[in-house]
Amino acid sequence: MASKPFLKTVMAGTACLALSACDFTFLSDAPAGSHLDEGRFGNPTMNNILIQTGQANFVESLQLRFANEVPATINFAFDSAVLDQEARMVLSRQAAWIRQFPEVRFSVFGHTDLVGSDSYNYNLGLRRARAAVNYLVSQGVDRHRLEALVSRGENEPVVATQDRERQNRRTVTMVSGFVQNHPIVLNGEYARIVQRAYVGSGGGGGEGGS
């Protein structure tokens, strides 16, 4: 499951597009990108660029498709960045989807539960994100299409608890933009990318720190 603040934006934007001819006016009450966690990686700046270049609607629509068609989240054992068999199966499905959309870039967000120090969990979240990215690359995804790794540490828990919680120990893979030198993107044919059919593969293919 994608992080809740972003998915709320995705769902709001999609509903807006479906029900009326409105644009991203639901973002205009605050500085563009202010709803996104800075995360030390310039997410508001990235969001501003997407809006200014007309890509934002298409990115969020494609993210909603991605989250609906393949699992966007994998989980981890306590104090671990090791991918188990289930996580590898999910990442294989993600990789199959990503390979069919070569014009699209992705980010992987690493998360932890709330046990342990902020700094330990930040680094653990980063290690989890790197493990997921490395596996996607091993499945044939071009590393250059994967965003600089982002760790949100122990922020944005799925379950609000100070105890060990597997649902909070996760990475989330998300659509982050388009490959700017791709011919379809250069022609501004974002809708053509969003509307492309996905041929499913059927699958396969801190915490405690001081």
N, C-alpha and C positions, 0 to 999 in steps of 0.2 A: 504494500500500500504506500502511495506517495505521501510525503509529509503533509499534514493537515492544512497549514496556511496556504500552500501552493495549490492543493487540490480544490480548496474552497474557491480560489481565484479561477481555476480552470473551469469548475462547474458553473460559477457565476457568469464567466465569459461565454461559455457555450450556451447556457440558457438565454442569455441576452441576445446572442446571434440568432438563436432558433425562434425566439418569440417576437423579435422586432428588428428594425433596421438600425438599432443603436450600435455605437462603437464602444471604445474603452472609457466611456465617461464615468464608470464606477471607480476608476482610478484617479479621477481628476480632483477629488476633494483633498488630496494630499500630494506631496511631491511624488512624481513617478518613481516607483520602485520602493517607496518607503514601507510597503507592507511586507517586504522580503527581509529576512534575517541577513545582516551584513556578512556574518560568517568569516570576516577577514579576507574575503575574496571578491569584493566589489559587486555583489549581486544587484544592488540598486542601479549601479552604472550599467551593468549588462541589461537590466530590464529597460532602462531609459533608451538604450540603443535599439532594442527590439521594437519599442513603441515608435520611436522616431523614424525607423526604416520601414514600418508597416508590417513587420514580421510577427509581432506579439500575438495577434489573433490566431495565426496559423500555428505558431509554436504551441500555444495552449490547447488548441484543438487536436494537434497531433499527440500531445502528452496524454490527453484524455483517451485517445484511441489506444495508445501504447498500454496504459494502465488497464484498459478494458480487455485487451487481446492477449496480453501475457502478464504474469505476475511481475510487479515492479520491485518487490521487496524480498530479501533473503534474511535469515536470522542466524545468530551465532550462539555458541555455548558461552558460559560465564567466563569473562576475562580471556577471551580467545578471539583471534582473527582467522582461525582455520575454517575453510569451507568444508561442510559436511556433504554427504551424498545428495541430500535434498537441495541444498544451496547450489550445488553444481548443476543439477537438473534444471533448476529455475534459470540460472545464468545461461545455460545452453539454449533455452527457449528465448531469452532476451537477445542473445547473439543472433539467432536465426531471424528475429524480427529486425534487428538493427542492420543486418547485412542486406535486407531487402529495401532499405531506405538509405542509400549511400550519400544522399544529399544532406543528411541530418547529423547534428552533433548531439552529444549526451553528456550529462554530469552524473557522477555517483556520489551520493551523500552518505557519510558514515555516522552512525549513532551508537550510543551506549545506554545502559541503564544508569540509575542515579547513585550507585554504590561506588565510592571512591572519590578522589580529588578531581577538580575541574581539569587540571593540566594532564593528569594521567588519562582521564577519559577522552580528552581532546586527541591525544596521540593514539589511543586505542581506536577511536572512530576513524582516524586517518588510515591506520593499518588495515582496518576492515575495508575501507573504500579502495585501497590499493589492491587488496586481495581480489576484490570483485573485478576491478578493471583488468588486472593481469589475466584473470580467467577469461574474460570477454575477448581479450587480445588472442589468447590461445585458441579461441573458437573462430578465429578468422576476422575479427573486427579490427579495422585500422586504428591504431592507437591515437593517431592524429585527430580522429573524430571524437575522442573522449576528452571531456573538459579537464582542466587542471583539477586535481583531486581536492574535494571540499569535505571537511569534517565539521559537523555541527556538534560534535562531542555529545554531551548529555542533554542538550536542548531538545525540545519538541518530543517529549515522551509520548508513546501511544497510550500507555497506562500510567497515570500519575501516582507513583508510589516510590518511596525511598528504598524499597526492598529489591532483591533480584527479580528481574522481569524479562523473560525471553523476548516478548514482543518489542521491547525497547532496544534490544541488542540486534541491530539490523543495518543493512544498507538499502538505499532507495535509488534506483536508476531513473533518471528523468531526461526528457527532451530539453535541450538548452538553446538550440538555435540551428542555423543552416550553414553548410560549407559554402563560404562566400564565392569561391572560384568555380563552383560547379555550374555547368551551362544552364541547367534549369533554374537555378537560383539567380544567375546573372540576368536571365530573362524575366525574373520576377514571377515565375510560375509556381508560387507556393501552393496554390489550391490543387494543382496537379499532383503534388507530392502528398498532400493530406488525403486526397481522394483515392490514392493508389490502393488496390486490394492487397491485403496481406494473406499469403498462402501459409497457413499454419503447419508447423512441422510435427505436431502431436507430442511435443516434449522430447526429452532426451537430448540426442544430437550433440584498571579502573576500579572499573568494577573491581574492588578489592585492592586497588593500588594506593600507595601512600602519597 
